[in-house]
Amino acid sequence: MKNFDVAVIGAGVIGCAVARELSRYRLTIGVLEKELDVACGNSSRNTGMLHAGFTYKPGSLKAECAVEGNQEFDQVAEELDVPFKRTGKLVVGFTEHDRENILKFKAIGEKNGVRGMRMVTKEEIRSIDEHAGGEFAMYVPDSGILDPMQYTIALAENAAKNGAEFLFGRKVTAIDRREDDYLIRTETGEEIRARWVINCAGMYAPEISEMLGYPCYPTKGFKGEYFVLDKKAGKYLGIPVYPAPNDKGGFMTHATPTVDGNVLVGPDSYVTEDREDYSVTKDHLDGLIEDGRKMFDHMESQYFIRNFAGIRWKRYDPQTGEILDFLLEADEAHPRTVNLVGIESPGITCALPLARRAVAKLVERENPAPNEAFDPRRPGIRRFSEMTAEEKKEAIAADPEYGEVVCRCESVTRAEIRQAIHNPLGVHTVTGIKNRTRATMGRCQGGYCETRITRMIEEELGIAPEDVRYSREGGYMFTGKVRDDR
């Protein structure tokens, strides 16, 4: 039986941020995750925006953490070696009602402390980005783009470097409060003891909340579908282009460049009851094409390489239907617990500010000693595609496997794949390698390199082909041989 000072339940971006903040102290930390890697849920199924904070109610936890998280992110990205671009954002309008809504949320942003917002004309829109739509717009210079998977991985690896232990494939099924600790039971039959429990379970946070003795807070799933456009379309868009927010502050389909040069178009929004219904549908994708063309004039089928869906699980009032603020609570009735529920967009932007507030609840009571060896820095895998010609020569001289390209679309080398296989978290799935290197994310979507990556996993780890998993427990790449070797 494993024993920890603190058990963090969930290894999405919030759980990994909490683990990193906890590792600033001399604590034993265990992170329990039902999947085989971090960021397997909605932390990886989003637009990858660093939000500025102009659509959130002044004084709310969302607004406070969004502005704080935005303004500190240049330093965070530098410490964790994650790709980030402070691109700014255009919020475009076509009608006078759009203008009214934009101005309303501009005023909200100013109350929240968002910096530098200004209205621009159609001509100014074109000078900022000639391919953006709109008759007028609000320009928000502090907005930015990042890779949410790389960010979550970096938080987790930094936490692990500073002492946190990640336990994958441990779905929590029960939590028993005892006099001095909590006994956590998992689907594997394993039992884990912890003095403190922090609920960062994302879409399953209401269930964990109830296990801890808090209410099972009602949440509602708002599903959105996306198109991923090839990098050939990426050269036409340098800034996120959003439509005017609706009367409630929500956005419909928008066009967003990624830090790697693709374009995301989406999401739309509709209610779902299924926690993990990530299917996409023709009707919704057709709607994305129609709406996306209003934002981005190169929304063309020749550029479509993939689609996906994400779900924002929002806490709401069942009496009024009102969407509620993030919930972060801890009280004497539920000793040595911190409960986070309804953490949806802008959760990526808010992750570290929320983590600091969650960990402060523990520090106020326990006053743990600082971890004097804490190192905030985490070096990522060096990308061959981003090196200069001279740097490539030097890299190949130091490690000849930098000279063998495995993923042609994204120019990912054998050296990068090998580093990803031996990652600090011990993740060995094919999607785990994909999320750390971008291999299989190009035009052919793994048609050339996926089998080569699988073979490398087998060789590097000394495992049988039948033991290689694509992403999840039970999701095996192979079930046996097609024919006997004779």
MARVO-196561 format. One record per residue (C-alpha): x, y, z; residue in one letter. Coordinates in steps of 0.2 Angstrom, whole numbers, plus 5000, padded with zeros to 4 digits. Example, Ala and Ser with C-alpha at 12.3 -4.5 7.8 and 13.67 -1.06 7.14 Angstrom:
2
506249785039a/506849955036s/
END
This chain:
486
500050005000m/500750174995k/500650315007n/500750505003f/500550665012d/499450724998v/498450634984a/497950734969v/496550654959i/496650694941g/498150724929a/497350854918g/498151024917v/497451074935i/498050914943g/499750934936c/499851124941a/499351074958v/500650934959a/501951064953r/501451194966e/501451054980l/503251004975s/503851174981r/503651094999y/504350945008r/502850835005l/502650664997t/501450684983i/500450554973g/499450594957v/498150474953l/497550464935e/496350344927k/497150354910e/498850304905l/499550484902d/499250664907v/498050774897a/497050634890c/495350724893g/494850894890n/496450974894s/497050914877s/495350944868r/495351134867n/495851284856t/497551314866g/497151494869m/497951594883l/496351694887h/496451884892a/494951884904g/493652004896f/492151884896t/492151834914y/491151924928k/492152054938p/492651984955g/492451804950s/493751674952l/493751644933k/494151824930a/495451844944e/496351684939c/496251714920a/497051894921v/498351824933e/498751674923g/498851774907n/500051904913q/501351784921e/501351664906f/502951724897d/503951684913q/503051514915v/503351464896a/505151504898e/505351404914e/504451254907l/505151264889d/503451264881v/503051344864p/502051504867f/501651654856k/500751814862r/499851844846t/498451954852g/496651924846k/495351994835l/493551994841v/492652034825v/490852104822g/489652124808f/488152214815t/487752354827e/487152214840h/488952144838d/489652314842r/488652334857e/489152164864n/490952194860i/490952354869l/490052284884k/491352144886f/492752274883k/492152364898a/492152204908i/493852174902g/494452344908e/493652314925k/494552144926n/496252224922g/496452164904v/497752274896r/497752374880g/496152324872m/495552444858r/494252454844m/494952444826v/494152474809t/493952354795k/495452434787e/496452404803e/495852224804i/496652194787r/498252274792s/498352164807i/497852004797d/497352024779e/496351854779h/495251894795a/493451934792g/492352064801g/491752244798e/492552304814f/493452224829a/494152234846m/496052204846y/496652114862v/498552114862p/498852014878d/497951854871s/499051714865g/499251534859i/500051384867l/500051194865d/498951134880p/499650954879m/501451014879q/501051134894y/500150994904t/501650874901i/502851004906a/501951044922l/501950854926a/503750824922e/504250974932n/503250904947a/504050734945a/505750814944k/505350894961n/504750734969g/502950704964a/502450524959e/501250494945f/500150334946l/499250304929f/497850184926g/497150214944r/495350254942k/494650304960v/493150204965t/492950254983a/493750364997i/493550325015d/493950465028r/494750395044r/495450485059e/497150535052d/497050505034d/496050445019y/495950275011l/495850284992i/495250134983r/495550114964t/494850004950e/496349904950t/496049844968g/497549944974e/497350044990e/498250214993i/498350315010r/498450505010a/498350635024r/497650765011w/496650734996v/496450874982i/495050844969n/495650894952c/494650764942a/493950874929g/492350804921m/492250674935y/492550804949a/490750794955p/490850604959e/492550634968i/491750774977s/490350664984e/491650534989m/492450665000l/490850715008g/490450874998y/488950884987p/488950804970c/488750964961y/487750974945p/488750994930t/488251004911k/489250964896g/489451084882f/490250994868k/491151074853g/491851004837e/493451064828y/494251054811f/496151044811v/496851124795l/498551084787d/500051204789k/499751254771k/498251354778a/499251414793g/500251534782k/498651634780y/498251664798l/499351744811g/498151794824i/496551714833p/494951774825v/493451764836y/491651814832p/490851944843a/490251864860p/488451824862n/487351904875d/487951784888k/489851804884g/490051644875g/490951624858f/490351524843m/491551454829t/493251544828h/494851524819a/496451504829t/498251474823p/499251344833t/500951374839v/501551234827d/500751324811g/499151234809n/497451314810v/495951264822l/494251304816v/492851284830g/492151244842p/490251254840d/489251214856s/487951094861y/487451004876v/487950824879t/487550704893e/488950584889d/490550614899r/491650554885e/490750574869d/492150634858y/491250584842s/491050704828v/489550724816t/489350784798k/487950904803d/489050994815h/490650994804l/489551064790d/489051204801g/490951234806l/491351254787i/489951384785e/490351484801d/492251464799g/492251554782r/491551704791k/493151714801m/494451644790f/494351654771d/495451504768h/494251384776m/494351254762e/494251064761s/495951044753q/496651094770y/495650984781f/496750844789i/495850804805r/494350834817n/494050814835f/492850864849a/493050924867g/491750944881i/491751094894r/490951024910w/490151184918k/489451194935r/487651264935y/486151304945d/484851174942p/483451294947q/483951444935t/485051354923g/486351494927e/488151444923i/489151464939l/490951514943d/492451394946f/492251314963l/493751294975l/493351254993e/494051185009a/493251185026d/493351105043e/491850995039a/492950905026h/494650905035p/496250905024r/495350915007t/495251034993v/493851024981n/493951094963l/492351074953v/491751154937g/493451204930i/493251224912e/493751364900s/494851454903p/495551314914g/497251314904i/497551494907t/496951484925c/497851324930a/499351394940l/498351524949p/497051394954l/498451284959a/499251414970r/497551444979r/497251264981a/498951234989v/498751385000a/497351295009k/498551155014l/499951275018v/498851385030e/498451225040r/500051125039e/501451255036n/502551125028p/504351165026a/504951235009p/505751114997n/507451204995e/507951094981a/506451144970f/506851184953d/505551274942p/506451234926r/506051094914r/506951064898p/505850994884g/506450884869i/507450984857r/506550984840r/507550954824f/506251044814s/506651204824e/508551194822m/509651304811t/510651214798a/512151234809e/511251164824e/510651014815k/512450974810k/512950984828e/511550884834a/511850744822i/513750744826a/513250724845a/511850594841d/511750514824p/509950474827e/509550654824y/510050614806g/508550494804e/506850564801v/505450454807v/503950574804c/504250654787r/502750774789c/503350854805e/505250814803s/505350714819v/506950614821t/507350444829r/508250544843a/506650634847e/505650484847i/506850394858r/506850534871q/504950534871a/504950344874i/506050374890h/505050514896n/505150564915p/503350504918l/503550324911g/502250344898v/502350224883h/500850244873t/500850294854v/499850454858t/501050484872g/502450494860i/501350594848k/500950724861n/502850744866r/503550754848t/502150794836r/502550634826a/500950574817t/500150754818m/500550804800g/499650794783r/499650604783c/499150584801q/500350444805g/500150344788g/502050334786y/502750344804c/501550264816e/502150084813t/503950144815r/503550224831i/502750064837t/504249964832r/505350084842m/504350064857i/504549884856e/506349894854e/506750024867e/505749944880l/505949764876g/504049724875i/503049614863a/501949704849p/500449644858e/500849744873d/500949914864v/499450024867r/498850164857y/498150274871s/497050194884r/497050034894e/496349894883g/496750004867g/498049884860y/498949914843m/498949734839f/497949574845t/499049454836g/499949414820k/499049414803v/499949264797r/501249134805d/503049164801d/503549014791r/
END
